[in-house]
């Protein structure tokens, strides 16, 4: 009986495949590291003369990983937006919008705003109020999320 020695990288790839087959996909970074420029697979492919085939395989891999891990990417973006990090930004933005709305009511009702749409008169006031309410809501979500994590 001949014992075939497997390289550590081959065992690593077999382990990743086994995880996928049982429905427990590995972290995206564990897969992507295999296809990095000058990564283990690319070095072998170039030295073995199949570098152009590797590039085609890498493109297919990138497409498959993007499809498989999109929900993870979306959840990371949601975590960044609502996970407590921008709590001060939204709080300050809300206060500024409310302050400008108050200034508008007390001083100059003929103001015009051209960004991102053209608003004039009372429209500016209601636009500022809408911005203040939206920013306050996002700030509240972030503060509650931050407090929940701080208590854990």
C-alpha positions in Angstrom: 0.0 0.0 0.0 1.4 3.3 -1.0 0.9 6.3 1.2 0.3 9.5 -0.8 1.4 12.6 1.1 -1.0 15.6 0.6 0.4 19.0 0.7 -1.0 21.3 3.5 -2.7 23.5 0.9 -4.5 20.5 -0.6 -5.7 19.4 2.8 -6.8 23.0 3.4 -8.8 23.0 0.2 -10.3 19.6 0.9 -11.4 20.9 4.3 -13.1 23.9 2.8 -14.9 21.7 0.3 -16.0 19.4 3.1 -17.4 22.4 5.0 -19.4 23.6 1.9 -20.7 20.1 1.3 -22.2 19.8 4.8 -23.8 23.2 4.5 -21.4 25.1 6.7 -19.7 27.5 4.4 -16.3 28.9 5.6 -15.6 32.5 6.0 -15.3 34.4 2.7 -11.8 35.4 3.5 -10.7 31.8 3.9 -11.7 31.2 0.3 -10.5 34.4 -1.2 -7.0 34.0 0.2 -6.5 31.1 -2.2 -7.0 33.3 -5.2 -5.0 36.3 -4.2 -2.4 37.6 -6.6 0.8 35.7 -5.9 -1.3 33.3 -3.8 -0.6 29.6 -3.6 -2.8 28.6 -6.5 -1.5 31.3 -8.8 2.1 30.5 -8.1 1.6 26.9 -9.0 -0.4 27.8 -12.1 2.2 30.2 -13.5 5.1 27.8 -12.8 3.2 24.9 -14.4 2.2 26.9 -17.5 -1.5 27.3 -17.0 -1.5 30.9 -15.8 -4.2 32.0 -18.3 -6.5 29.2 -17.3 -6.0 30.2 -13.7 -7.1 33.8 -14.5 -10.3 32.4 -16.0 -10.9 30.2 -13.0 -10.3 33.2 -10.7 -12.9 35.2 -12.5 -15.4 32.4 -12.2 -14.5 32.0 -8.5 -15.0 35.8 -7.9 -18.5 35.6 -9.5 -19.5 32.5 -7.5 -18.2 34.0 -4.2 -20.0 37.3 -4.8 -23.3 35.4 -5.4 -22.9 33.1 -2.4 -21.7 35.7 0.1 -23.8 38.7 -0.9 -26.1 38.4 2.1 -23.0 38.6 4.4 -21.9 41.8 2.6 -25.3 43.3 2.9 -25.5 42.4 6.6 -22.1 44.1 7.1 -23.4 47.2 5.5 -26.5 47.2 7.6 -24.3 46.7 10.7 -22.2 49.7 9.7 -25.3 51.9 9.2 -27.3 50.8 12.2 -24.9 49.1 14.5 -24.1 52.0 16.7 -21.0 53.4 15.1 -22.5 56.6 13.4 -24.6 57.5 16.5 -22.8 60.8 17.1 -22.9 61.7 13.4 -26.7 61.2 13.2 -27.2 63.0 16.5 -25.3 66.1 15.5 -26.8 66.1 12.0 -30.3 66.0 13.6 -29.5 68.9 15.9 -28.0 71.0 13.0 -31.1 70.4 10.8 -33.4 71.3 13.7 -31.3 74.4 14.4 -31.4 75.6 10.8 -35.2 75.0 10.7 -35.6 77.2 13.8 -33.3 79.9 12.3 -35.4 79.8 9.1 -38.7 80.3 11.0 -37.3 83.1 13.1 -35.3 85.0 10.4 -35.6 84.6 6.7 -38.5 82.9 5.0 -37.3 83.8 1.5 -34.3 81.5 1.6 -33.7 79.2 -1.4 -31.8 75.9 -1.5 -30.5 74.4 -4.7 -29.0 71.1 -3.5 -30.0 68.4 -4.2 -33.3 69.9 -5.4 -34.6 73.4 -5.6 -36.5 74.4 -2.5 -37.7 77.9 -1.6 -39.7 79.5 1.2 -41.6 77.1 3.5 -40.3 74.1 1.5 -36.9 74.7 3.0 -38.3 74.6 6.5 -40.1 71.3 5.8 -37.0 69.8 4.1 -35.0 70.7 7.2 -37.6 69.2 9.5 -37.6 66.0 7.4 -33.8 65.8 7.6 -33.9 66.3 11.4 -36.5 63.6 11.9 -34.7 61.1 9.7 -31.3 61.8 11.3 -32.9 61.6 14.8 -34.5 58.3 13.9 -31.2 56.9 12.6 -29.4 58.3 15.7 -31.9 56.7 18.0 -31.5 53.3 16.3 -27.7 53.6 16.6 -27.8 54.7 20.2 -30.1 51.8 21.2 -27.9 49.3 19.3 -24.8 50.7 21.0 -26.4 50.6 24.5 -27.5 47.0 23.9 -23.9 46.0 23.0 -22.5 48.0 25.9 -24.7 46.1 28.4 -23.5 42.7 27.2 
